[in-house]
Amino acid sequence: MRIILFVFFVACLAQSSLSQNIIEDIFSKSLEVVSDKGRKELYKGQIIKKKRTGMGLLKMKDGALYIGDFSKGEMTGYGMLLVPEGNSVSNCDNCAVYVGNWQDGEKTGSGVCYAKNGDVLYSGKFKEDRPINAYGSTDDSPLRYFSLFENSDGNMFLGEVNDGNFNGFGVIVFNDGDLWFGNFRNGLKQGVGLYLMYDGEWETLNFKDDSYDVISSSANYRDVEHSRSLANKQSFGFIMDNFAAAATATAGAVNSARAIRQGDGNLSGLAAGDNSGSSGNSKSGSKQGNKKASNCGSSWSIDSNTYSNYETQLIKMRTYPEKYDNYTADYASIQSKMRQIRTKWEARGCSITKSQYE
């Protein structure tokens, strides 16, 4: 992975306005390779169980571009929406960019609407995709705006600026099609973000003062998926083996019964055959089956990945608690879910490493 210690010095950057071709001009290369293409939409990012889940980049059929969180295929979490020239973000007049909270594809919670020139049009609460307060009102900093910067290498920053520095949600688009998006604080990347490579590979990173830890990656996820697939195949193979053994035992019992009726066998022979078929295959097979089923197979892989996703969410919440309307209750709820997953597998003899955030 290329190290992303990409530092922008505002004094050396050329600031650009939000031009009419901003989506095509900046993101066309990044969208040459996509993770999911359908219904005239282009998606690049994290996918779990064949659904857009995690963080990603979505170009919609109307030309709008969303960058941020997804859950079960829907825009849910925190993210940025850019609309094409001549359009406005739904229910927000003259709004070219929305940055804030989403729930199932609708603006819900705290958010900010920006005009084409980068000025704040509205900053406040949303419900069911609409501003709660009078549109045009804002309690935001007068020094906040949205802008685009490009350095001499052709790398770009697109996002929120406050007090003369990168503060808030932003995207770095590299000239080779790679991009990184997440939060900035005083010009440095801060908290959880996604490094999305041109070829579709990704890494979830947790930044602190522009140094970072890798939380997860596409390569790691493929390993988990492979293990789950292998466990499923093994479970299926075991089921078929036992089915074959049961069928053989049944056929033997039927043949013995026929032989008895025809005077060629005896009841003790049937009993012995039946018991060996049942005890030797069913009971020992059942024990073996239970052992394999509890051997940290596919269910464990799924729960382990879910636990990791919960951990990522907690890190994001801790970094920017002000973005979550019910921070304390939501944080405690996620912790409880993590605890339930971990203790369930501990009871089954398969451990999940306890997160420091649980």
N, C-alpha and C positions, 0 to 999 in steps of 0.2 A: 504494500500500500504506500502511495505517495504521502509523505508527511505533510500535514496541512497547516503548517505554521505560516500562514499567508497573512501578512500584516499590511493593512492599508494605512497610509499616511495621508490624511485629508488634504493637507497643503499641496500635495503632489498630484492630486487627482483632478480630472476634468469632470465637473458635474454636468449631467445631462437631464433634460426634461423627459417626462414620460411620453415618448413619441407614439404615433399611431401604430407603428409596427413593432412596438417593444416586445411583444410576445414572440413574434416570428424572428425578429432580429437577434434576440438574446437566447432563446431556448430551443431554436430549431435544431441545432446540432445535438443538444442533450436528448432530444426526442427522436433522433434517428434510430436508436435502438430502444425498444420498449419492452416492458414485462407483460403487458396485457393490451390487446387491441380489439376493440369491438364496439358496435353501436356508434361508429364514427368518433370514438373517444380513444385517446392515447394515454396510457398509464405507465409510469416507471417508478418502481419502488418495492416496498416490502409486500409480500403476498403470503398469507397463511390459510391453508385449507382452500386454496383456489379463490380466496377473496382478498381484496385490498384491505390489509390490516397492518397498522404500524404507521410508517411515514412514507410519503411519496409525492409524486408530481403528476397531475392530471390535467390534460388538455381536453376540454369538453367539446361537444359537437357544435356549440355556438361560438367557439373560438376562445372562450374564457379559460384562464389557467389558474388552478388551485395548487398550492404548495403547503403541505402540512400533514396533520394526523388523519388517519382513517381507522374505522372499526367496522368489521363485517361488511366491507364494501362501501360504506357511507362516510362522508366527510364528518368526522366526529373528533373533537379535541380542540386543538389550536392550529390556526393556519392563516394563509394569505390568499386572497382572491383578486386576480387582475382581470379586467374586462377589456375587450377590444375597443378601439377608437369609435366614438359615436354611441357607445352603450354606457349604461350606468348599472352599478350593482343594484340588485332588486330591492325595491322599497327605500332606496337611498338616492335622491336626485343628485346628479352631477358627480357621483362617487365613482372614481376610477379604480380605487383599491380599497379593499376591506381587510383589516388585520384583527383577529380576535377569536373568540370561542365559537364552536360549531356543535350541533347535535343533529345527527341524521340528515345532514345536508342543509340545515337551516341555521342562520345566525342566532345564537342563543347564549346569553350571558354577557360578559364585557367585550366591547369591541370598539374599533376606531375606523371611521370613514375618511378617506383622503381624496382630495380633488386631483385633477390632472396635473396641476402645478405643484402638488405635494402638500398643500395646506390641509389642516384638519378641518373637516366639515362637521363632524359629530364624534363625540367621545362619550360613551356611556353604556347603558344596558340595552340588550335586545331580548325580545321574546317572540317566538314563532316567526322568525325572520324579519321582524320589524323593530325599529327603535322604540323604546318605551317612553322616553322623554321627547320633548319637542325637537324635531330635527333641526339641526343648526346649533343646538346648545352643546357646550363642551366644558368639562372641568379639567381639561388636559393642560399640560405645560405649553405656554406660548412659544417655547423654543423647539417644540416637536414638529417634525415634518417628515415626509416620505420622499426619498430621492434615489437617483441612480448615479453611481460613480464608476469611472473606467480608468484603469491605470495604463502605463505605457506598454505593458505586455498584452493588453487586450483582455485582461481579466476584469470582471465587473462585480460590483456590489449593488444590490437592490434591496432596499429595506428602510427601516425606521431610523431616524436620526434625532437626537435630542441633546441640547446644550453643546452643539458643535461636534458630537461624537456619535459613533454607532451605538445606539441603545434601543433595545427592543428586538423585534423579529426581523431577520434578514437572510438573504441568499447570496452566496458567492458563486458566480458562474465562471469557470475556468475556460480558457480559449480552446481547450481540447475536448470540451463537452462534459467534463466532470463538473459536479456541483456539490456544494455543502449548504445546508440550511439549518437554522436553529436560532437561538437567542444570543444577543450581544449585550455586554455591560461595559461601559466606558471604553469602547473600541475593541474589546476582546471577546472571543467566543466564550459563552458561559452556559453550563448545563448540558442537557441532552440534545444532540443534533444528529443529522444523517449525512454521511458522506456517500454520495451516489455517483458511481463511476459511469463513464460513457457506455461501457459494455453491459451495464445492468447490475454489476456486482455492487454490494453496499456494506457499510459498516456503521453501526450505531455507536456514537462516541459520547463520552461524558467529559466536558471541558471544565477546567477550573483555572482561571488566570492564563488561558490559552495553552495550557498543558492538558493532556487528555488520557483517559483510559478507554479501551475498547470494551463495550458491553456485550455486543453480539455482532455477527456478520453473516452474509449470505452463505459463505462456505460452512460456517458452523451450523446454520439452519439446515443446509443440505445433509450434513452428517446426522442430525437429529432425525430428519425425514427418512434417511436411508435406514437408520436403526429401527425406526417405527415400521417401515415397509418390511424389513427383514423379520422383525418380530411377528408381524401379521402373517407373513408367509410361513414362518415356523409354526405358529398357532394353527393355521389352516392345515398344514401338513400333519400336525399331531391329531387334529380332528379327523382327517381322512384316514390316518393309520388306525385310530380307534374304531372308526366306522367300518373299516375293512375287517378288523379283528372281530367286531361284534357280528358282522355279516357271516364270517367264517364259523363263529361259535353257533349262530342260529342255524346255519346250514347243517352243522354237525348234529345238533339236537334233533332237527327234523329227520335226518337220515337214521339216527338212532331210534327215533320213535317209529319210523317205518319198519325198521328191522325188528323191533319188538312185536309190532302188530303182525309181522310175517313170521314170527317165531324164530328169528335169527339173532335175537339179542336178549338182554335182561334189564330189569329196572336199575340194578346197581350200576350197570354200564352207563345208562343214561344219566344217572345222578352224578357219577364221577365225571362224565363228559361235560355235563352242565356246570358243575361246580368249578372244574378247571377252566372252562370257558369264561365263567362269570368272575371267579376269584382271580384267576391268573391274568385275565385281560382287563376286565372292568375295574376291579378294585385297585390293582397295582397301577393300571393305566390311569385311573382317576387320580391317584396320588401323584403320579408323574405329571398329569395334566395340571393339577393345582399348582404344583411346583413351578411349571413353566409359565403358567398364566400369571403367577405372582413374581416372576423373575424380571421385574422392571421392564416389561415389554412395551407395547405400543401405548397403553394408557399412561404409563409412567412418562414416556417421551412427551406426550401431549401436555400432561400436567406440569412437567418440568419447564416446558417452553412457556406455558401460561404463567408460571411463577416468575420466570425471567421477564416477561412482559409487564407484570405487575411491578416488579422492581424498577424497571425503566420508568413507569408512570410515576412512582413515588419520587424518583430522583428529579423528574421534571417538576413535580409539585413543590418539592423542597427548594428548588432553584428560584421559581417564580410563584410563590404562594398567592400573590395578589391577583393572579389570573384565574383563581378558582374561587367561585362564589361560596361554596360550602367546604372550604379547605379542610377543617378539622374533622368533620364527619366523613368526608370522602376518603381522607387519608387513613382514618381508623378502619373504615370499611375494607379498603384494599389490604391493609395489614391483616385483618381478620381472615380474609380469603386466602392470603398467602400462608397463614398459620394453619388453616384447615388442610390445605394441600400438603404441606410439609409433614404434619403430624399423621395424616392418613397414610402416607407412604412409609413413615417410620414404623407405624404399627404393622405394616406388611413386610418389614425387613428391607426396604429399599429406600435409601436416604436421598433427600434433596438438600444441598448445602444451604444452611440458613443465611439469609441476607442480613446485612447489618441494618437495613432499613425496616425490616419486619418488626 
